């Protein structure tokens, strides 16, 4: 992963194919040196020379893949848009501070994608996913222009594979008769997500309020919903990661399916197949969530782990983490600049390194509920080691209220997400369970009250801090060294 990231970073810095060519040339000469000068150097030098071409080949692969992706995005961003162009809405519209944000795709041709911002002015016809739009008057800004004026936004667009942004007013947007679009697996997944989300709004308001429905939409299905105030509260409380479907949510779903397999009477000869149900269920959940990048990344790591278990091979968490990151970067090298990619992999690495040492500091208990509380506490603190300095760098402030909110919120969400998904599936097939809906309503109300209280207290416990990336890397290097020494010291006395 380090070599791939080096190739991606150098190519983005120099914006030239010379990085790939230089890495390949250097690797070739090192390989020749290894062949001709083997008798004159020691075994360690030969081993280093043999390893160096492989590393340089990975650098060249990252550089070459990045160059191709960058050229493709540059070619699409140079397309001159006109008022006669039509766009298809391919993402669910999200309300954002007086605007409606959505992802659209140009119909025909190379079909580049854009972020469309529609400013509300007077009455307007609601826009939904799948609609065809024609913009009579709009302002466009390419991804290249964003990189020059706002590098953070430019990197965001590069990570998402977007060609630019479009800005229009509601009066300039015309909704055309919808034509059947090309088959898209992601659109089918979003259709299924729409059906499941609709079951929440069929409940009585006395069980689930609109804000709680929007919260469950985002928490369980990765949808924005119609209540931006909900997201604002979660962000203020420092627990926005609970609202965005990611590896945490995938882990809860896989754990619930694993618990189900443990209580089912499965014959001993089929015990290895007990991993297949969580694997299939996890990918179905990723499909229901619209195959979003965070869910797919989490399922990729889970798949590598489960395949290793089923094949009887030893599974090391850090090796799986590195393999999943390499696959992600090889497929989409510009995801290296996606904040979600960086934070999610940093959180997983932090948990893998610090979870067991932190858990060993807490009392060992046998009672399952107390053990769950202990592990949740260790997990919450372990994930902050690498993500806290990165979040401070990206967002410019640090709040400490989440340290007290995370534990009770995690315990509630561990039960709320599986119960909500079970209810939505049963209600979608015509089997709603009122008792289950009441339990979901009680848990959702508890989560909402806890987050609202934390958001009210948060401003007094928030501090401005935005370290530069070199400072962040130094902090992470020190923490990594501490984690490695800590784990080594624990093994010595075990």
N, C-alpha and C positions, 0 to 999 in steps of 0.2 A: 504493500500500500504506500509506503514511504517513497519508493521509486516512481510509482505512477503519479503520485501527488507532485513530486518534483518536476516531472515532465509537463504536467498540466500547468503548474505555476510558472515555470520558465517560458512556456509557449505563450501564456497570457501576458507575461511581462514584455517579451521581445516582439510578440505578434509576427513571428517569422517561422518558416519551416526549417530554419538553420538548426534549431534545437534537436529535432528528430534526426537530421542528417549528421550533426556532430556526435550525438550519442551512438548512432549506428557505426560511424567511422571509428570512434574511440574504442568501442567494444570489439570491432574486427581486429584492430591492431593489438589490443590486449590479448586476444585469443591467439594471434600469431606469435606474440612474445611467449605465451605459455607453452606453445608447441616447440619453439626453437631453442628456448633458454631453460628448459626444464632441468637439465643436468647441472646447470651453473647456480641455481637458486635452491633454497630449502623447501621442504614440504609445505610449510605454512605459506610461503610466498606463492607457491604453485596453487594452493587451495584458494588464496585470495584472488589470484589472477583468473582462476576458473569462475569464481563467483562474480567478479566484476562485470564480465560481458553479459551475464544474465540480468544484473541490476541495470546496466545501461540499455539493454534491450527493453526492459520495462519502462525506463525513462522515455525511450524512443516511441514505445507504444502509446504512452500517455500523451506525448507531444503530438504524434501523428493523428490520434483520435480527436484531440482538442482542435487541431488545425482544420480538420475536415468539418467538424461541427461548427466552428466559428465561421468558416467560409459559407456553409449552408445558411446560417442565420444572417450573415451579411448580405447574401444574394437576395433573400426574401425581404429584408428590411429596405432594400433599395427600390422595391416595387412602388411605383407612384400611385397612390390611392386617389380615387375620384368619387364624385357624388353618385355615379352610376353603379358603383360596386355594391354587392350585397354580402351580408354576413350572417352566419348561423351561430346562434347562442349554444355553446357546447358545455357550459358550466352553469350551475345554479346561481342566479343573481344574489348578491350579498349587499345589504344596506350598509353604507359607510358614511356617516356624518353628512347627511343631506345629499348624498350621491348614491347611485346604484352601480356596483362594480360587478362585472361579469367577464368571462373569457369568451371571445368570439373567434370564429375562423372564417377567413375569406373563402367564398365559394368558387370552385373551379381553379384551374392552374395548379400552382404549387401549394395553395391553401395555407398560407402563413397564419399564425395565431396572434391575437392581440388582447390586451386588457382594455375593455371599454368602460369608461366612466360616464354616466348619464346624470346630469345635474337636474334636480327636481325644480320645476317652475310651473306652478298652477296645477291643474288636473292633468293626469296622464294615464295612458293605458298600461296596465301592468305587463311586464316582460317576463317570460318564462323560458326555461331551457327548451331548446328545439325550435324556437321562433326564428323566422327569417327577418332581418332588419335591413333597412336602407337609410343611410344617414345623408340627409339633404345638406347639412352644413356641419362640419366638424373640424377639429384640430388634431393633427397626428404628430407624434414624436417617436422617432425610431429608437431602437435599443442603443445604437451608436451615439445618438445625441444624448440619451440619458446617461451613458457612461462618461461623457465629457462634462455634463452639468451636475449630475448627481450619481457618483460612482456606485453608491450603495444600491440605488434603484436599478442601475445598469447591470450590476452583478445579480440582483434578484431576477431580472428578466432573462439573463443568460442562463441561470440555473433552472428556470422554468421553461426554457426553449421558446420564449416569446420574441416576436419581431419588433414590438413597440407598444405604444399606448394610443388610444383614441379618446377624445373628449368631445361630448356633445350635450345639448340641452334636450329636455323632453319634447319640446315642440319641433325639433329637427329630426326626430326618430320616427320612422314609419314602419309599422309592423306589416309585413307582406304575408299573403297566403302561404302557409307552410307546405313545402314540398318534402317528400320522403327523402331523407338524407342517406348517405352510404352506411352500410352496416358498421357498427362500432361496438366492440365489447364493452368499452367504458360507458357508452350511452345506455346499453342494456342493463348494466350494473346500476346506473343512476335511476333508471325506471323502476327497478326492484326496490331501491332505496326510497323512492317516492311512495311506493305502496306501503312499505313498512312504517314510514313516518306518518302517513295518513291515519294509521290506527291509533296514534297517540291523541290526535285531535278529535277522535270519535268518543273519547271518554268524557264523562261529566266534568265541568269546571270545578266541581267540589272535590274531585279526586286529583286533577292535574290542572294547574293554571296555564295560561298561554306561555308565560315565561319558563315554567317548568318543562313544558312540551318542547320549547326551543332549546332548552338546556339538554334534554335527553336526545334530541335530534343531533346536536353537535357532539355530545359525549359518546353516543353509541354508534352513530352512522356517519360522523364526520361532516355534517351539514351545518350551515350557518344559522338557519332558521330565520324568523322574522323579528327577533328581539335583540338588537345590538347592545342593549343595556346589560344583558346577561354576560356577554363577552367582556364588557367594560368592568363589571364587578370581579370577574375571575382574574383579569389582568391586574386590577388594583390590589387584589388579595395575594398576588404572586403565584397563583396556581392555574395559569392559563393552559399549562400542559395537560391538565385534567380534562379540559374541554376539547382539545385537539386530538383526534384519534391518532395513536402512535404505537410504538412498541409496548408501552405500558398497558394499553387496552388489549392489544393482541395477547400479551402475557396473561391477562385476566381470563380471556376467552379460552386460551389453551389450558390454563390451570383448571378451569371449570370442566372442560372436556376430559382432562386427565383424571380429575376426581370422579367423574361419571364412570370412566373405564375401571377405576379401582374398585368401585362398589358393585359392578356388574359381574356375574358369575361366568368368567371366561375360562375355558379349558387351558391347561398348562401349555399344551402344544401350540396354542394360538396366542401366547403371551407376547410374542414379538409383534404381532399384528395390532396390539393395543396402541401402538404409536400412530397407526394409520388414521384412526378416527380423529384425534386432535389435528393431524396434518390436513386432512380433508376439510374438517370444520374450520380451521384457521384460514384456508384459502377461500372457502365460501364466505367467511366474514370479510376478508379483503375484497372480494367481489361485491358484496353488499355495500361496502364503504366506498364504492366507485373506483377501486384499484388506485387509490391515492398513493403517492410516492412513499410517505412514512409507513403505511401499512405494508406495502410490498417489500420495503427494506426489512421490516421486522420479520415478515414471513420468510424472506430469503434466509435470514440467520436461523430461524426456527427449522426450516427445511433442511439446511445443512446439518444441524444438530440431530434431527430425527433420522436422516439418512445414515449418519454415522452410527447412531444407536442400533438401527435395524440391521446394519451390515456387520455389527459386532466390533467395530473399530473404536479405539479410544477417542473421545471427543474433548478437545480443549477449547474453552470458551474464547480465549484470545485468538486462537487460530481461526475459529469460525468467524469471529468478528472481523479479522483482517481479510479473510476470503470473501465475505459478503461485501465489504467495502471495495475490494478490488473489482469484483463483478459489477457493482454499481457504477464505479468510475469508468470501467471499460465500456459499458453500454452508454452512459451519459456523462462524459467527462466534465461538463459545465455544472453538474450538480455539486461539484466541489465548492462552488460559490453560493450554494443554497444554504441559508442560515439553518433551515430545518435539518438538512443533511448533517451539517457540522455538529449541531447540538444533540441530535439523536445518537450519532455514533460516539460523541464524547460522553454522553450519559451512560451508554452501554459499557464503554471501556472503564469508566469510573466505577460502575457497579461491579464489574468483573474483578477489578483490582482491590477495591476497598470494602466490599460487602462482608466477606468472611472475617477479616480482622476486626471490623467494627462490631459485627455480631458476637464475636468472641469476648468483647468487653462487657456485654450485657449478660445477665444471669441466664443460665440454661434452664429451661422449663419444659415440662412434659405435656402440660395441658394445651390442647390444640389452639384454643382462642388466644391464650397468653403467648404462645409461640408465634402466632400470626402477628400479634401486636409487636413483639420483639423484632421479628424479621422486617415488618413494615417500617419500624423506626430506623433500623440499620440501613434499609434500602433508601429511605428518604435522605438520610445524611450522606450515604455513599455516592448517590447520584449528583450531589452538589459540588463535589471536589473539582471536577473539570468544567461543569456547566456554569457554575457561578461566575468565574472570571470571564468566560466567553459571553455570557448574557450581559455582564456589565459592559463589555467592549461594544456589543452590538446595540444595546438599548440605552446605555448611559446612566443607569441608576440601579441600585440594589436595595431591595426591601427584605427585611428579616422576619416579617410577620408569618411568611410561609413556613418557617421552622416549627411553629406551633400549630399551624393549620393543616399541614400536610398529613400528619399521622391520623387524626380523626377523620379527615376527608378521605384518605386512602382506604381506611377500614369501611367507610360507608360505600365508596365507589366499587370496592371489590364485590359487594353483594348487589349493588344497584345495576351495574352493567349487565351481568348475566340474566338477572331477573327481568330487566327491561327487554332484552333481546328475546327471551323466551315468550314474554307476553306479546311482543309485536309479531313474532312468527305465528303463534297460535291465533291471534286476532286476525291476521292476514288470511288464514285458511278457514276462518269462520268459527273458531273455538275460543272466544275470549273467556278468561277466568276472572271473575269479579274479585275473588279473594286475592289473587296474584296482583291485580291492578291496584288494590288497596295497599298492599305491601310496597309496590313500586311508588305509589303516591306518598306514602310515609317517608320512604328513603329519600325521594326527590325533594320533599319539603325540608328534611333535615339538612341536605346538602345546600339548598338555597339559603336557608337561615344562617348556616355556618359561614358561607362565602360572603353574604351580605354584611354580617357582623365584622368579618375580617377586613372587608373593603372599607368599612367605616373607620377602622382603627389604623389602616395601612399608611395614610399620609404622614402620621407622626412617627412612623418607624421606617421611613424610606430615606435613602442617602444617595446623593449624586456622586457617581464614580464611573469614569470611562477610561480605563487604561488602554494604551496602544497595544497593537497586536504583538510586538516584540516583548512587552511586559507580560502579556497574557501567556505567551509561549514559555517565558522564564518561570512563571508561577507554576504552570502545568508540568514543566520539567522537574522542578523541585518536588512537587507533589508525587510525580511518577517515581522518582528516586526513593522518596519516603515510603510509598506503597510497596515497592519491590523489596526494600530492606525489611519492612514490617512483615511481609509474607514470608520472607526467608527466615526471619527470626522465629516466627511461629512454627514453621516446619522443623526447625532445629530442636524445639522443646516438645514436639508432639510425640 
